[in-house]
Amino acid sequence: MPRFGLILVAFRFLSGAPGARRGQGRLIGAVLAVAISLVPLVVVQHVADGMIRGIVERFIETGSYHIQALPQKELSEDEWHRFSRQVRELPGVQSTLIEHQGFGLIYSDEGRSGVTLRAVPQAFWDDDPGVRAFLEVQAGSFDLKQDQGIVLGVDVANRLGVSPGEEVRLLTVRPLGEGRMLPRVSRFLVTGVVSTGYRDLDRLWVFIDADRGRRVIPPESVNTILGIKVDHPFALNNPLFQRGPEGLLAGSERTEMKATWEALRELLGNQWATYTWYWLEEGRYISFLTSRNLLAFVMALIVAVAAVNISSALILLVVEKEEDIAILRATGMSARQTGGIFLLCGGVIGFGGAVLGVLLGTVLSLHLNEVLQAFENMAGFFAGREVDLFSADFYLEQIPVELSFPALFFSIFLALLFALCAAVLPARRAASLLPDRVLRNHG
C-alpha cells in the first residue's frame, strides 16, 4: 500500500465510525492531555528566559557595567582619566565611567541602614540610556550636581523614612591602625529615590557625586573601577545567551566584541584586571542557568507522563479496530505497514496536542502578569489580607516574557517524540495480529 494510503487509513481509524463516541472521546482526551502537559513547559521556557534576561540586563546596565577594569597599582586622577579616554576611543566601546565604591552607615531621625556608596558623576544618568532604561526614578530626580545631593535606593529610603528634600547623615569610618578608628559624619540632601525593580540588586544602593565621594569614602577602603559599556554586551563570551535583545546574535557581532576585548586587554596590559559582566556575577548566573534547565527537565517529565495516555488510547483503538486490521492484513497489507498506521496515529495525536499546547502556553505566557494578579486578588479575598505570590525581594516586580521560536519548535518536537515512543507498543500489537484468527473470532 502506498504511503498516502497509510495516512488515509490512519485518519480513518482516528475519526472512527459515527457511533464510536467513546473511542473518539479517548483520543480527544489524549490530545488534551498532551496539550495541557505542554503548557507548563512552554510557560517555563518563555518566563525563565525573560526573567534571566530582565535580571541580567538590570545588573549589567545599572550595576556591574558590561566590562570592569581595575588597576593593579595606585593611579593619579589624571591617569584615570587618560585611561578612560583611551578605552572610550576603542572600536565597539560605547562609553566609560570612573566609579568609586565604599560602605557607610546612613541614618535619619526615623531609621538607619548600612549602605553601599556609589560615587559617580552626573553623566552616569545623563549620558547612559541603559541606566535610564532600567533605573526608575520613583520620587524627585537623579540629581548629583548639588555638592550635598544624594540619591537613595527605594528600600533605603523606606527604612530611613525620608523623601526628596529631606536631610540624611552618612557615617564613614577611617582606620588609623592599632585598632583605632576615625569616624566622619557627612550631611546630604535627598534629591531622588530610585529602583531597578529587582530589590536584591539595589536594596543597599545610594549614589553621591564622584568628587564628594572621593572626600567622604576613606582612601583605605575605597574601590575605584573603570566601568565600560560596549555595543553588544551579550556577544561577550558567556553560556547564558545565544540571542541578543533583538534576536539571534550574528557572527559579526561576536567577532566585533572579541576584537574589542582583545584590543582592551592589549591597551591595559598586565597592569589592569579586566572582567566581563558574566565573570563578575558568575555564581549568580550559573544558578540562574541551572534553575532554568532543572525546571525545563521537570516540565518535560510531565509531558512524558501525559504521553502514556496516548499509548492506552491507541491500545484500545487496536482492540476496537481488530476486524478492520485483519481485513487489511488479509488483502495484502504487511505487518510493518500495519504498525506504521498506528505510529502515524500517535504522531497525529502528539502533533495536535503539541500545537494546541504551544498556543495555550504562549497565550498564558503573554498574559501571565494579569493571571498572577488575579490569583493574588482571589487569594487575598479569601485570606482577608494582601497576598504576594512572588516577592519582589527575589523576583522582578513585573515578570518579563520572552517569546522564543526555537523553544516553541523544541516543545513541539519533544511532544511529537514522546507521542511516537508511546505509540510503539500499540503499533507492535497491531502488527502482531493474526488475520485468520481475528476473522474467525469475529465471524
FIZA-731255 format. One record per residue (C-alpha): residue in three letters; x, y, z. Coordinates in steps of 0.05 Angstrom, whole numbers, plus 5000, padded with zeros to 4 digits. Example, Ala and Ser with C-alpha at 12.3 -4.5 7.8 and 13.67 -1.06 7.14 Angstrom:
% FIZA-731255
ALA524649105156
SER527349795143
***
This chain:
% FIZA-731255
MET500050005000
PRO502850694982
ARG504651175039
PHE498951635023
GLY494251055032
LEU497150905101
ILE495851635120
LEU488651585098
VAL487650945138
ALA490751265199
PHE486051865195
ARG480251385183
PHE481851005246
LEU482551655286
SER476051945261
GLY472351295278
ALA465351075259
PRO459751565270
GLY457351185331
ALA464251085363
ARG463551665411
ARG467351315467
GLY473451175424
GLN473451885397
GLY473052145468
ARG479151755489
LEU483152025430
ILE480952735444
GLY482752625517
ALA489752405496
VAL490553035453
LEU488353475511
ALA492953115559
VAL498953265515
ALA496653985505
ILE495554125579
SER502053795600
LEU505854215549
VAL503154875575
PRO507654905637
LEU513854735595
VAL512255295545
VAL510955795602
VAL517355605637
GLN521455695574
HIS518556375559
VAL518456635631
ALA525256345652
ASP528856655593
GLY525257315604
MET526757315678
ILE534057165668
ARG534757695614
GLY530958205655
ILE535358105716
VAL541858065676
GLU540358705638
ARG538959075703
PHE545558825732
ILE549859005673
GLU546559665656
THR545859955726
GLY550759565769
SER556659175742
TYR557359515673
HIS558959075612
ILE566359045630
GLN570059275691
ALA577459455693
LEU581259505759
PRO588559755763
GLN593759355799
LYS597159975827
GLU595260665851
LEU593661165796
SER593161915798
GLU586762255777
ASP589962475711
GLU592061755696
TRP584961505710
HIS582062005661
ARG587461855609
PHE586061105610
SER578561235609
ARG579261675547
GLN583761165512
VAL578860595525
ARG572961005501
GLU576461105434
LEU576860355421
PRO572060085367
GLY565959755397
VAL566260155462
GLN560260595476
SER562360955540
THR566860925601
LEU565861185671
ILE570161225734
GLU566460995796
HIS568661005869
GLN565360495915
GLY565360425991
PHE561060286051
GLY557860706105
LEU552060786154
ILE546661266134
TYR541461506184
SER535861986195
ASP531262156253
GLU526961546237
GLY531860996220
ARG538760776197
SER541660296147
GLY548360036123
VAL549360226051
THR553760125990
LEU556360805968
ARG556860915894
ALA560461565877
VAL559161725804
PRO558962345760
GLN552362625737
ALA553962325668
PHE552361645698
TRP544961845690
ASP545162385637
ASP549362035584
ASP547561295592
PRO540961065561
GLY541960375591
VAL541760665662
ARG535561075646
ALA532160465616
PHE532760035678
LEU533460525736
GLU526760835750
VAL526361495789
GLN520561395836
ALA520962065871
GLY524962705858
SER530362675805
PHE537162365794
ASP540962995811
LEU548162965837
LYS550163655813
GLN549063925882
ASP555063815927
GLN550663535982
GLY545863155935
ILE544562415947
VAL540161925910
LEU537461335951
GLY535160645932
VAL527760555948
ASP528960056004
VAL533960516038
ALA529161096032
ASN523560686063
ARG527960456121
LEU530061176135
GLY523061446126
VAL525562016081
SER523562326015
PRO526662835968
GLY528363486002
GLU529863176070
GLU536663126102
VAL540462496119
ARG547262376152
LEU552661896129
LEU557661586177
THR564161326147
VAL570061056187
ARG577461126171
PRO582160606203
LEU588260916236
GLY591760276255
GLU592659936322
GLY585059846327
ARG583760596325
MET578160886281
LEU576761596258
PRO569261686246
ARG566662226199
VAL559562476192
SER557362806127
ARG550663136114
PHE546763026050
LEU540263266020
VAL535962735987
THR534662925914
GLY531562275888
VAL529261575902
VAL530661025850
SER529260295838
THR531259775785
GLY525059355800
TYR529558805828
ARG530758935901
ASP536258425910
LEU540458865865
ASP539059565892
ARG536759485964
LEU543159805993
TRP544860305938
VAL545961045949
PHE549061495896
ILE553262115911
ASP557462575868
ALA564262295848
ASP568162895875
ARG564562875941
GLY565462125944
ARG573062185940
ARG572862626001
VAL567762226040
ILE569961506027
PRO576361336065
PRO582161216017
GLU583960566053
SER577160266037
VAL575260575970
ASN574560125909
THR575360515844
ILE573460175779
LEU573160365706
GLY566260165681
ILE565860025606
LYS559659965562
VAL560259625494
ASP555759575433
HIS553658835441
PRO554558615514
PHE551057935503
ALA556157775448
LEU561657765500
ASN563457055518
ASN558056755563
PRO553956105566
LEU547356445580
PHE545356775515
GLN545756585443
ARG540757145428
GLY541257885436
PRO535258335453
GLU533358365380
GLY534357625361
LEU539857145346
LEU546757435354
ALA550257505287
GLY557257215279
SER559657915261
GLU557458175330
ARG561357625365
THR567357765322
GLU566858515336
MET566458405411
LYS572257915410
ALA576458435375
THR574258975425
TRP576058525483
GLU582958365454
ALA584259095439
LEU582259275510
ARG586958755540
GLU592658985496
LEU591559715515
LEU591159595590
GLY596359045592
ASN598058655655
GLN597459265699
TRP589859205698
ALA585058655715
THR579158625667
TYR572558255677
THR566458165633
TRP559558225663
TYR558957465665
TRP565357365705
LEU563357895755
GLU557057515776
GLU558756825751
GLY555956455811
ARG549356805807
TYR548656695732
ILE550455955737
SER545055895789
PHE540056205741
LEU542155735685
THR541755125729
SER534855315755
ARG532255435685
ASN534854765659
LEU532154385720
LEU525254695713
ALA525154525639
PHE527153805654
VAL521653725706
MET516454005658
ALA518953535603
LEU517752945651
ILE510553175658
VAL509853145582
ALA512752445582
VAL507752215634
ALA502052515594
ALA504352125533
VAL502351485570
ASN495151685554
ILE496851625480
SER499250915490
SER492950695528
ALA488351045478
LEU491750715418
ILE491650025451
LEU484150085459
LEU483750335387
VAL487449705365
VAL482449275403
GLU476549645372
LYS479449605301
GLU481748875304
GLU476948665249
ASP478849245203
ILE486249095215
ALA485148355199
ILE481648535134
LEU487348995114
ARG492448455130
ALA488447935091
THR488248385030
GLY495848455027
MET498048975079
SER504548775113
ALA505648755188
ARG510449335181
GLN505349765146
THR500149585199
GLY504749815254
GLY506350445214
ILE498950635214
PHE498850675290
LEU505451035293
LEU502151545247
CYS496151575294
GLY500851705353
GLY504452245313
VAL497852585294
ILE495552585367
GLY502252835391
PHE502753385338
GLY495553615350
GLY496753635426
ALA503453995416
VAL500554545372
LEU494654645419
GLY499254645480
VAL504155135449
LEU498455615431
LEU495455565501
GLY502255645534
THR504056245492
VAL497456595506
LEU498256455581
SER505456705579
LEU503557355546
HIS498257485599
LEU502057175658
ASN502457815699
GLU494957925694
VAL493557195712
LEU498157225773
GLN494957885794
ALA488057555790
PHE490556965832
GLU493457445884
ASN486957835887
MET482957195895
ALA487656925948
GLY487557585984
PHE479957605984
PHE479456926017
ALA485357046065
GLY482857726086
ARG489658046073
GLU494358226017
VAL497757615986
ASP504257675947
LEU505657035908
PHE512357265882
SER516157735928
ALA519958275891
ASP525658145940
PHE527557555896
TYR523757675831
LEU522458255786
GLU516358685803
GLN513658525733
ILE515357845703
PRO518157955633
VAL516357445579
GLU521057295522
LEU517956915465
SER522956425435
PHE521156085370
PRO526755565377
ALA523755385446
LEU516855315414
PHE519454855360
PHE523254455412
SER516754375452
ILE513154115391
PHE518853645374
LEU519053375446
ALA511653245448
LEU511852905380
LEU517852475402
PHE514252245466
ALA507952105426
LEU511651675376
CYS515051295432
ALA508351185466
ALA505450915401
VAL510850385393
LEU507349875438
PRO500449945405
ALA503749915336
ARG507349265353
ARG500948975380
ALA497249155316
ALA502948875273
SER502748215312
LEU495348075300
LEU493947445260
PRO488447595209
ASP485646885204
ARG484846825280
VAL481547515286
LEU476747395228
ARG474946715256
ASN473447015325
HIS469247575295
GLY465847115247
***
